[in-house]
């Protein structure tokens, strides 16, 4: 079993946010969407960029080699890797493909909800694993924002029916 360092797990979080940014950015460029939908997707794109910057700052500022890790770190790291590999956007190119090839805004919203759920699962697991206060606080803030994204997307989905 491959064991990932905390730094690698944080880097995976950065990649998740980059994929989300790419998806929302490409979706917002679509000509078949109204301005309200484009504005909402642009808002979500900007949120992903904000989260990416938060993780990059954590990676750069915190000596993550000294973070308190769960005694089950190997198992948790493998679980996190599985989440990353099985998520809806496993690369920026797959995010672009899903945004461009979605048949309509309903499919974009469905893909976005799936992405946000995948992201939430990853960040919850990471938050439960890392005890360092600054990192934990940042993760809790991002988790709350991701929950709000899901709720907003779900509301949008209801309004599309």
Secondary structure, DSSP 8 states (H G I E B T S, - for coil): -----HHHHHHHHHHHHHHHHHHHHHHHT-TTS-HHHHHHHHHHHHHHHHHHHHHHHHHHHS-GGGS---TTHHHHHHHHHHHHHHSS-SSHHHHHHHHHH-SSHHHHHHHHHHHHHHHHHHHHHHHHH---HHHHHHHHHHHHHHHHHHHHHHHHHHHH-
